Amino acid sequence: MKSKLLKYTLRLDKELFQKVKYIANEERRSVNREFEYIIKLSVKHYENKHGTINFTYFINE
C-alpha cells in the first residue's frame, strides 16, 4: 500500500531547529509534527491572503 506521507530532507540552521524543538516540547508534539503544524499555518495564511491553492500533485515512485 502506498503511503500518503512524503519523506523530505530539510537543511536548517541549528539555532532555529533548537527553537522549534523547544516549542514542540512545550506543545507536547514531536519536532516533525511541530514542523508540519508550522507549515500548515503558513499555507493557511497564504491561502487566506491569496485564495485557495487548487492543484493535483502526483509523485512518481
Secondary structure, DSSP 8 states (H G I E B T S, - for coil): ---S---------HHHHHHHHHHHHHTT--HHHHHHHHHHHHHHHHHHHH-----------
